[in-house]
Amino acid sequence: MTNELKPIRSEIDHEAAMAEVERLWGAESGTQEGDRLDLLVTLIDAYENRAYPIDAPDPIDAIQFRMEQLGLTRKDLEPLIGTRARVAEVMNRKRGLSIDMIRRLHKELGISADVLIRPTRDEEAA
């Protein structure tokens, strides 16, 4: 190992670390190179999480995504949200999710309650 590891603080540091990871890729675990690779990956991950944070999705987008995954229709949401009209209001962002709706969506569809509690895009803009 020619140089010491240091925190990644800039895009230049990030690019250099990525190039070294590419060079070390496939190094055997438990070796000096393997340990260096593990440390570099950890440093890169920390930098990327700080430099490129990912916001949690909008609740309605999360519901729509889960519906697509499970092949569900709006009608399938009625037991979780309410009447057909209520489902339309929620999905069209005209009405927010109640605590009971959030609980049922979390339990039945496995959507994180943290995501469902967030304001929708329209509520954030208001």
Backbone as a printed PyTorch tensor [residue, N CA C, xyz], in Angstrom:
tensor([[[  0.8560,  -1.1860,   0.0000],
         [  0.0000,   0.0000,   0.0000],
         [  0.8890,   1.2310,   0.0000]],

        [[  0.6710,   2.0640,  -0.9640],
         [  1.5520,   3.2050,  -1.1310],
         [  1.0840,   4.4330,  -0.3620]],

        [[ -0.2080,   4.6240,  -0.2050],
         [ -0.6490,   5.8190,   0.5120],
         [ -1.6920,   5.4710,   1.5600]],

        [[ -1.7700,   6.3630,   2.5600],
         [ -2.7060,   6.1640,   3.6480],
         [ -4.1280,   6.4910,   3.2120]],

        [[ -5.0870,   5.8160,   3.8050],
         [ -6.4850,   6.1330,   3.5350],
         [ -6.8450,   7.4040,   4.2720]],

        [[ -7.6990,   8.2140,   3.6630],
         [ -8.1640,   9.4410,   4.2890],
         [ -9.6270,   9.6400,   3.9100]],

        [[-10.3400,  10.4830,   4.6420],
         [-11.7430,  10.7220,   4.3040],
         [-11.8860,  11.2550,   2.8790]],

        [[-13.0180,  10.9430,   2.2850],
         [-13.3330,  11.4540,   0.9450],
         [-14.1220,  12.7360,   1.1490]],

        [[-13.5630,  13.8540,   0.6640],
         [-14.1790,  15.1590,   0.9100],
         [-14.5880,  15.8920,  -0.3590]],

        [[-14.2010,  15.3670,  -1.5150],
         [-14.5030,  16.0680,  -2.7660],
         [-14.7370,  15.0590,  -3.8780]],

        [[-15.2110,  15.5730,  -4.9980],
         [-15.4170,  14.7110,  -6.1670],
         [-14.0920,  14.1380,  -6.6610]],

        [[-13.0250,  14.9100,  -6.5400],
         [-11.7090,  14.4230,  -6.9630],
         [-11.2900,  13.2480,  -6.0840]],

        [[-11.4720,  13.3990,  -4.7490],
         [-11.1680,  12.2880,  -3.8330],
         [-12.0240,  11.0700,  -4.1800]],

        [[-13.3010,  11.3240,  -4.4870],
         [-14.2380,  10.2460,  -4.8030],
         [-13.7940,   9.5000,  -6.0500]],

        [[-13.4290,  10.2530,  -7.0880],
         [-12.9800,   9.6180,  -8.3380],
         [-11.7230,   8.7890,  -8.1160]],

        [[-10.8000,   9.3070,  -7.3050],
         [ -9.5660,   8.5710,  -7.0190],
         [ -9.8810,   7.2880,  -6.2550]],

        [[-10.7790,   7.3700,  -5.2960],
         [-11.1510,   6.1840,  -4.5200],
         [-11.8380,   5.1470,  -5.4080]],

        [[-12.7000,   5.6060,  -6.3090],
         [-13.3850,   4.6850,  -7.2190],
         [-12.3790,   3.9840,  -8.1360]],

        [[-11.3900,   4.7280,  -8.6050],
         [-10.3560,   4.1280,  -9.4670],
         [ -9.5690,   3.0730,  -8.6980]],

        [[ -9.2890,   3.3560,  -7.4310],
         [ -8.5470,   2.3740,  -6.6450],
         [ -9.4100,   1.1450,  -6.3480]],

        [[-10.6900,   1.3480,  -6.1090],
         [-11.5830,   0.2030,  -5.9010],
         [-11.5770,  -0.6760,  -7.1470]],

        [[-11.6310,  -0.0600,  -8.2990],
         [-11.5970,  -0.8230,  -9.5490],
         [-10.3030,  -1.6460,  -9.6460]],

        [[ -9.2010,  -1.0360,  -9.2560],
         [ -7.9130,  -1.7230,  -9.2960],
         [ -7.8700,  -2.8940,  -8.3010]],

        [[ -8.4830,  -2.6900,  -7.1300],
         [ -8.4430,  -3.7030,  -6.0770],
         [ -9.5610,  -4.7380,  -6.1830]],

        [[-10.5010,  -4.5140,  -7.0640],
         [-11.6790,  -5.3870,  -7.1470],
         [-11.2450,  -6.8440,  -7.2820]],

        [[-11.8530,  -7.6870,  -6.4730],
         [-11.5370,  -9.1070,  -6.5140],
         [-10.4290,  -9.5040,  -5.5560]],

        [[ -9.8860,  -8.5330,  -4.8180],
         [ -8.8380,  -8.8520,  -3.8400],
         [ -9.4030,  -9.8000,  -2.7950]],

        [[ -8.5890, -10.7140,  -2.3700],
         [ -9.0190, -11.7360,  -1.4140],
         [ -9.2440, -11.1250,  -0.0380]],

        [[-10.3600, -11.4740,   0.5720],
         [-10.7050, -10.9890,   1.9030],
         [ -9.6410, -11.4410,   2.9070]],

        [[ -9.2990, -10.5450,   3.8200],
         [ -8.3090, -10.8810,   4.8400],
         [ -6.8850, -10.5480,   4.4400]],

        [[ -6.6870, -10.1520,   3.1910],
         [ -5.3570,  -9.7310,   2.7560],
         [ -5.2650,  -8.2190,   2.9200]],

        [[ -4.0520,  -7.6740,   2.7900],
         [ -3.8750,  -6.2270,   2.8820],
         [ -4.7040,  -5.5120,   1.8210]],

        [[ -4.6830,  -6.0310,   0.6090],
         [ -5.4630,  -5.4040,  -0.4650],
         [ -6.9590,  -5.5650,  -0.2320]],

        [[ -7.3660,  -6.7330,   0.2680],
         [ -8.7800,  -6.9610,   0.5700],
         [ -9.2770,  -6.0330,   1.6680]],

        [[ -8.4530,  -5.8400,   2.7020],
         [ -8.8240,  -4.9260,   3.7840],
         [ -8.9200,  -3.4900,   3.2670]],

        [[ -7.9780,  -3.1040,   2.4100],
         [ -8.0060,  -1.7590,   1.8330],
         [ -9.2670,  -1.5570,   0.9970]],

        [[ -9.6310,  -2.5760,   0.2320],
         [-10.8550,  -2.5140,  -0.5690],
         [-12.0730,  -2.3090,   0.3340]],

        [[-12.1700,  -3.0790,   1.4140],
         [-13.2950,  -2.9330,   2.3490],
         [-13.3710,  -1.5220,   2.9150]],

        [[-12.2230,  -0.9790,   3.3070],
         [-12.1930,   0.3730,   3.8670],
         [-12.5870,   1.4250,   2.8260]],

        [[-12.0800,   1.2740,   1.6170],
         [-12.4260,   2.2230,   0.5550],
         [-13.9240,   2.2070,   0.2620]],

        [[-14.5010,   1.0320,   0.1960],
         [-15.9390,   0.9230,  -0.0760],
         [-16.7360,   1.6040,   1.0360]],

        [[-16.3050,   1.4500,   2.2760],
         [-16.9760,   2.1000,   3.4020],
         [-16.8620,   3.6180,   3.3000]],

        [[-15.6880,   4.1070,   2.9700],
         [-15.4820,   5.5560,   2.8110],
         [-16.3100,   6.1100,   1.6550]],

        [[-16.3550,   5.3840,   0.5570],
         [-17.1470,   5.8170,  -0.6090],
         [-18.6230,   5.8710,  -0.2560]],

        [[-19.1000,   4.8510,   0.4260],
         [-20.5060,   4.8100,   0.8280],
         [-20.8500,   6.0050,   1.7200]],

        [[-19.9990,   6.3040,   2.6930],
         [-20.2420,   7.4340,   3.5910],
         [-20.2700,   8.7480,   2.8020]],

        [[-19.3390,   8.9230,   1.8880],
         [-19.2960,  10.1380,   1.0800],
         [-20.5470,  10.2670,   0.2100]],

        [[-20.9190,   9.1870,  -0.4740],
         [-22.0800,   9.2390,  -1.3680],
         [-23.3690,   9.5040,  -0.6020]],

        [[-23.5130,   8.9340,   0.5860],
         [-24.7080,   9.1970,   1.3940],
         [-24.7890,  10.6610,   1.8060]],

        [[-23.6430,  11.2580,   2.0630],
         [-23.5860,  12.6670,   2.4460],
         [-23.7530,  13.5730,   1.2200]],

        [[-23.0810,  13.2580,   0.1420],
         [-23.0760,  14.1180,  -1.0430],
         [-24.3350,  13.9830,  -1.8930]],

        [[-24.9300,  12.8120,  -1.9030],
         [-26.0970,  12.5480,  -2.7540],
         [-27.2210,  11.9150,  -1.9410]],

        [[-27.7700,  12.6350,  -0.9600],
         [-28.8360,  12.0340,  -0.1490],
         [-30.0630,  11.7340,  -1.0020]],

        [[-30.7440,  10.6710,  -0.6570],
         [-31.9530,  10.2690,  -1.3770],
         [-33.1460,  10.5290,  -0.4690]],

        [[-34.0520,  11.3790,  -0.9360],
         [-35.2480,  11.6690,  -0.1690],
         [-36.1950,  10.4730,  -0.2110]],

        [[-36.9550,  10.3340,   0.8580],
         [-37.9860,   9.3030,   0.8820],
         [-39.0330,   9.6530,  -0.1790]],

        [[-39.6780,   8.6530,  -0.7660],
         [-40.6550,   8.9390,  -1.8190],
         [-41.9200,   9.5990,  -1.2730]],

        [[-42.6190,  10.2500,  -2.1500],
         [-43.9330,  10.8020,  -1.8560],
         [-44.8630,   9.6330,  -1.5010]],

        [[-45.7380,   9.7840,  -0.4940],
         [-46.6160,   8.6700,  -0.0990],
         [-47.4600,   8.1030,  -1.2430]],

        [[-48.0210,   8.9730,  -2.0650],
         [-48.8800,   8.4990,  -3.1540],
         [-48.0400,   7.7610,  -4.1960]],

        [[-46.8430,   8.2830,  -4.4890],
         [-45.9450,   7.5810,  -5.4070],
         [-45.5850,   6.1940,  -4.8610]],

        [[-45.3750,   6.1130,  -3.5540],
         [-45.0410,   4.8280,  -2.9270],
         [-46.2150,   3.8480,  -3.0510]],

        [[-47.4240,   4.3400,  -2.8390],
         [-48.6120,   3.4790,  -2.9660],
         [-48.7510,   3.0020,  -4.4120]],

        [[-48.5990,   3.9270,  -5.3650],
         [-48.7220,   3.5550,  -6.7740],
         [-47.6610,   2.5320,  -7.1740]],

        [[-46.4460,   2.7210,  -6.7060],
         [-45.3680,   1.7850,  -7.0080],
         [-45.6970,   0.3970,  -6.4610]],

        [[-46.1780,   0.3480,  -5.2220],
         [-46.5230,  -0.9430,  -4.6030],
         [-47.7030,  -1.5900,  -5.3280]],

        [[-48.6630,  -0.7680,  -5.7590],
         [-49.8010,  -1.3050,  -6.5160],
         [-49.3140,  -1.9650,  -7.8030]],

        [[-48.3860,  -1.2990,  -8.4930],
         [-47.8290,  -1.8620,  -9.7320],
         [-47.1000,  -3.1730,  -9.4470]],

        [[-46.3240,  -3.2000,  -8.3740],
         [-45.5840,  -4.4150,  -8.0170],
         [-46.5280,  -5.5910,  -7.7730]],

        [[-47.6430,  -5.3100,  -7.1090],
         [-48.5760,  -6.3730,  -6.7250],
         [-49.7080,  -6.5780,  -7.7300]],

        [[-49.7470,  -5.7570,  -8.7840],
         [-50.8120,  -5.8780,  -9.7720],
         [-52.1720,  -5.4720,  -9.2280]],

        [[-52.1910,  -4.4780,  -8.3550],
         [-53.4430,  -4.0420,  -7.7310],
         [-54.0710,  -2.8980,  -8.5130]],

        [[-55.3770,  -2.7440,  -8.3380],
         [-56.1070,  -1.6270,  -8.9230],
         [-56.5840,  -0.7190,  -7.7890]],

        [[-57.1480,   0.4100,  -8.1550],
         [-57.6910,   1.3040,  -7.1250],
         [-58.7990,   0.6200,  -6.3280]],

        [[-59.5430,  -0.2460,  -6.9910],
         [-60.6140,  -0.9720,  -6.2980],
         [-60.0420,  -1.8050,  -5.1500]],

        [[-58.8300,  -2.3500,  -5.3610],
         [-58.1880,  -3.1480,  -4.3160],
         [-57.8120,  -2.3100,  -3.0970]],

        [[-57.7620,  -0.9890,  -3.2490],
         [-57.4230,  -0.1120,  -2.1280],
         [-58.6280,   0.2300,  -1.2520]],

        [[-59.8290,  -0.0410,  -1.7470],
         [-61.0300,   0.3410,  -1.0040],
         [-61.0690,  -0.2130,   0.4200]],

        [[-60.7030,  -1.4860,   0.6640],
         [-60.7170,  -1.9580,   2.0540],
         [-59.6860,  -1.2390,   2.9450]],

        [[-58.6740,  -0.6490,   2.3260],
         [-57.6120,  -0.0040,   3.0840],
         [-57.8300,   1.4930,   3.2680]],

        [[-58.4990,   2.1200,   2.2910],
         [-58.6570,   3.5740,   2.3030],
         [-60.1070,   3.9950,   2.5120]],

        [[-61.0420,   3.2740,   1.9200],
         [-62.4510,   3.6340,   2.0600],
         [-63.1750,   3.4820,   0.7410]],

        [[-64.1950,   4.2760,   0.5800],
         [-65.0430,   4.1940,  -0.6150],
         [-64.2430,   4.4990,  -1.8810]],

        [[-64.8570,   4.2030,  -3.0080],
         [-64.2330,   4.4890,  -4.3050],
         [-63.8990,   5.9730,  -4.4210]],

        [[-64.8270,   6.8200,  -3.9520],
         [-64.6060,   8.2670,  -3.9960],
         [-63.4400,   8.6630,  -3.0980]],

        [[-63.3490,   8.0590,  -1.9210],
         [-62.2540,   8.3670,  -0.9910],
         [-60.9100,   7.9450,  -1.5760]],

        [[-60.8740,   6.7720,  -2.2040],
         [-59.6370,   6.3080,  -2.8550],
         [-59.2230,   7.3100,  -3.9310]],

        [[-60.1830,   7.7620,  -4.7250],
         [-59.8780,   8.7340,  -5.7860],
         [-59.3400,  10.0360,  -5.1960]],

        [[-59.9480,  10.5190,  -4.1180],
         [-59.4770,  11.7560,  -3.4840],
         [-58.0320,  11.6120,  -2.9910]],

        [[-57.7500,  10.4950,  -2.3370],
         [-56.4020,  10.2630,  -1.8100],
         [-55.3980,  10.1300,  -2.9440]],

        [[-55.7090,   9.2940,  -3.9200],
         [-54.7580,   9.0290,  -4.9940],
         [-54.5530,  10.2410,  -5.9120]],

        [[-55.5520,  11.1450,  -5.9580],
         [-55.4210,  12.3820,  -6.7350],
         [-54.8850,  13.5340,  -5.8760]],

        [[-54.4490,  13.2040,  -4.6670],
         [-53.8410,  14.1560,  -3.7310],
         [-54.8020,  15.2720,  -3.3000]],

        [[-56.0780,  14.9530,  -3.2720],
         [-57.0760,  15.9210,  -2.8190],
         [-57.3600,  15.7570,  -1.3280]],

        [[-56.9890,  14.6100,  -0.7800],
         [-57.2170,  14.3010,   0.6330],
         [-55.9820,  13.5720,   1.1540]],

        [[-55.5870,  13.9260,   2.3630],
         [-54.4460,  13.2610,   2.9860],
         [-54.8220,  11.9030,   3.5570]],

        [[-53.8070,  11.1360,   3.8840],
         [-54.0230,   9.8310,   4.5070],
         [-54.2980,  10.0180,   5.9960]],

        [[-55.2820,   9.3100,   6.5180],
         [-55.5470,   9.3300,   7.9560],
         [-54.6140,   8.3170,   8.6310]],

        [[-54.5300,   8.3920,   9.9270],
         [-53.6960,   7.4460,  10.6860],
         [-54.1850,   6.0160,  10.4530]],

        [[-55.5010,   5.8050,  10.4300],
         [-56.0320,   4.4500,  10.1970],
         [-55.6740,   3.9490,   8.8050]],

        [[-55.7460,   4.8310,   7.7980],
         [-55.3530,   4.4340,   6.4390],
         [-53.8770,   4.0510,   6.4100]],

        [[-53.0500,   4.8580,   7.0620],
         [-51.6090,   4.5920,   7.1010],
         [-51.3490,   3.2350,   7.7380]],

        [[-52.0140,   2.9600,   8.8350],
         [-51.8330,   1.6670,   9.5180],
         [-52.2100,   0.5040,   8.6070]],

        [[-53.3700,   0.6290,   7.9260],
         [-53.8250,  -0.4730,   7.0580],
         [-52.9010,  -0.6410,   5.8540]],

        [[-52.4780,   0.4670,   5.2360],
         [-51.5730,   0.3830,   4.0820],
         [-50.2290,  -0.2250,   4.4860]],

        [[-49.7620,   0.1610,   5.6550],
         [-48.5040,  -0.3930,   6.1570],
         [-48.6410,  -1.8980,   6.3920]],

        [[-49.7110,  -2.2840,   7.0560],
         [-49.9060,  -3.6990,   7.4010],
         [-50.1560,  -4.5590,   6.1700]],

        [[-51.0240,  -4.1170,   5.2810],
         [-51.4440,  -4.9520,   4.1510],
         [-50.5110,  -4.8740,   2.9450]],

        [[-49.9010,  -3.7040,   2.7090],
         [-49.0570,  -3.5520,   1.5210],
         [-47.5670,  -3.5100,   1.8620]],

        [[-47.2540,  -3.4210,   3.1560],
         [-45.8510,  -3.4250,   3.5580],
         [-45.1090,  -2.1410,   3.2170]],

        [[-45.8390,  -1.0430,   3.0950],
         [-45.1960,   0.2460,   2.8240],
         [-44.7870,   0.8410,   4.1650]],

        [[-43.5850,   1.3490,   4.2430],
         [-43.0770,   1.9340,   5.4760],
         [-44.0050,   3.0390,   5.9790]],

        [[-44.3240,   2.9840,   7.2670],
         [-45.1600,   4.0290,   7.8630],
         [-44.4470,   5.3830,   7.7840]],

        [[-43.1200,   5.3900,   7.8740],
         [-42.3550,   6.6430,   7.7570],
         [-42.6050,   7.3190,   6.4100]],

        [[-42.7290,   6.5240,   5.3630],
         [-43.0000,   7.0670,   4.0290],
         [-44.4380,   7.5710,   3.9580]],

        [[-45.3690,   6.7990,   4.4780],
         [-46.7880,   7.1630,   4.3900],
         [-47.1230,   8.4080,   5.2060]],

        [[-46.3860,   8.6750,   6.2670],
         [-46.6460,   9.8390,   7.1210],
         [-46.1970,  11.1300,   6.4560]],

        [[-45.2200,  11.0470,   5.5830],
         [-44.6780,  12.2510,   4.9410],
         [-45.7640,  13.0230,   4.1910]],

        [[-45.6000,  14.3340,   4.0650],
         [-46.5520,  15.1060,   3.2480],
         [-46.3740,  14.7360,   1.7720]],

        [[-47.4670,  14.8470,   1.0270],
         [-47.3680,  14.5970,  -0.4140],
         [-46.7090,  15.8090,  -1.0740]],

        [[-46.3300,  15.6610,  -2.3330],
         [-45.7100,  16.7630,  -3.0670],
         [-46.5940,  18.0130,  -3.0220]],

        [[-47.9000,  17.8390,  -3.2050],
         [-48.8170,  18.9810,  -3.2250],
         [-48.8950,  19.6470,  -1.8550]],

        [[-48.8570,  18.8590,  -0.7750],
         [-48.8980,  19.4270,   0.5640],
         [-47.6090,  20.1940,   0.8680]],

        [[-46.4770,  19.7070,   0.3860],
         [-45.2050,  20.3840,   0.6210],
         [-45.1650,  21.7200,  -0.0970]],

        [[-45.7740,  21.7900,  -1.2930],
         [-45.7530,  23.0090,  -2.1000],
         [-46.6620,  24.0920,  -1.5380]],

        [[-47.6700,  23.6790,  -0.7850],
         [-48.6570,  24.6390,  -0.2540],
         [-48.0870,  25.5090,   0.8480]]])
